[in-house]
Amino acid sequence: MSAPRDQHFLIDQRAVEKIAGFVDVSGRRVLEIGPGEGVLTRALLDRGARVVAVEIDLALVDELEFLFADEIAEGRLEIIPGDAAKVDFPPFDIVVANLPYSASSAITFRLLESGFEVAVLMYQKEFA
């Protein structure tokens, strides 16, 4: 899958496990920004999270809807197509995001305006 929108897919399984296990997500509503191909989404769902995923790339939205059709039907996953810097976020407890460099500031400031308990945010070194 190409990454035309400053996307960087999380593929290191050890990193995925560490991120998904950083906080107890069981039974919690988790906002995932930029689910990409769903690797972290799967790990969050496997840990009992109810995930709301915001994805800007419509081709990836289609792929996610296919891969996670059962979880969507069960109400454990909602996919919101759109730009996380602009869409309205539903209520959530925890946010997990592998933020694109070009939108890191805009999304971070939007998140700071939201009420949530815990954030696990990954940034490119250049942003930090």
C-alpha positions in Angstrom: 0.0 0.0 0.0 1.4 3.4 -0.9 1.6 6.3 1.6 0.6 9.4 -0.4 -0.5 11.5 2.5 2.6 11.7 4.7 1.5 8.3 6.1 3.9 6.0 7.9 2.5 2.6 8.7 3.3 1.0 12.0 4.6 -2.5 11.1 7.0 -3.4 13.9 5.0 -6.0 15.9 7.0 -5.4 19.1 6.2 -1.7 18.9 2.5 -2.5 18.2 2.3 -4.8 21.3 4.1 -2.2 23.5 1.8 0.6 22.4 -1.4 -1.4 22.7 -0.4 -2.7 26.1 0.8 0.6 27.5 -2.6 1.3 29.1 -5.5 -1.0 29.9 -8.0 -0.5 27.1 -10.4 -3.3 28.0 -14.0 -2.0 27.8 -12.7 1.5 27.0 -13.5 3.7 24.1 -10.3 4.3 22.2 -9.8 6.9 19.5 -7.3 5.8 17.0 -6.1 8.4 14.5 -4.6 7.1 11.3 -5.2 3.3 11.6 -3.6 2.7 8.2 -3.8 -1.0 7.5 -5.2 -1.8 10.9 -2.3 -3.4 12.7 -2.7 -1.4 15.9 -6.5 -1.5 15.5 -6.3 -5.3 15.7 -4.2 -5.2 18.8 -6.5 -2.8 20.5 -9.6 -4.8 19.6 -7.9 -8.0 20.8 -7.4 -6.3 24.2 -11.1 -5.6 24.5 -11.2 -1.9 23.3 -14.1 -0.3 21.5 -12.3 1.5 18.8 -13.2 4.6 16.8 -10.7 5.0 14.0 -10.3 8.2 11.9 -8.7 7.6 8.5 -8.2 10.2 5.8 -7.3 7.8 3.0 -10.5 6.4 1.5 -8.7 3.4 -0.1 -7.6 2.4 3.4 -11.1 3.0 4.8 -12.4 0.5 2.2 -9.7 -2.0 3.2 -10.4 -1.5 6.9 -14.2 -2.0 6.4 -13.5 -5.3 4.6 -10.9 -6.5 7.1 -13.0 -5.6 10.2 -16.5 -6.3 8.9 -17.3 -8.5 11.9 -16.0 -6.0 14.4 -18.0 -3.2 12.8 -21.2 -5.3 12.7 -20.6 -6.1 16.4 -20.3 -2.4 17.3 -16.7 -2.8 18.5 -15.2 -0.7 15.7 -16.4 2.5 14.1 -14.5 4.0 11.1 -14.8 7.7 10.5 -13.5 8.7 7.0 -11.9 12.1 7.2 -9.1 14.4 8.3 -8.5 14.1 12.0 -7.6 17.8 12.1 -11.1 18.6 11.0 -13.7 15.9 11.8 -15.7 15.9 15.0 -14.5 13.3 17.5 -17.1 11.2 19.3 -16.6 10.9 23.1 -13.5 8.7 23.9 -11.5 7.7 27.0 -8.1 7.1 25.4 -6.4 8.3 22.2 -3.8 6.3 20.3 -2.2 7.8 17.2 0.8 7.5 14.9 0.6 11.1 13.8 1.7 12.3 10.3 4.4 14.9 10.6 2.6 17.4 8.5 -0.5 17.4 10.7 1.1 16.7 14.1 0.5 20.2 15.5 -3.0 20.6 14.3 -4.1 17.3 15.6 -2.3 17.6 18.9 -4.0 21.0 19.6 -7.4 19.6 18.6 -6.8 16.7 21.0 -5.9 19.0 23.8 -9.3 20.6 23.5 -11.0 17.2 24.0 -11.7 15.5 27.3 -9.8 12.2 27.6 -7.9 10.3 30.2 -4.8 9.0 28.5 -3.0 9.7 25.2 -0.4 7.5 23.5 0.9 9.6 20.7 3.8 8.8 18.4 5.6 11.6 16.6 8.4 11.7 14.1 11.7 12.7 15.6 11.7 16.0 13.6 8.5 17.1 15.4 9.7 16.4 18.8 
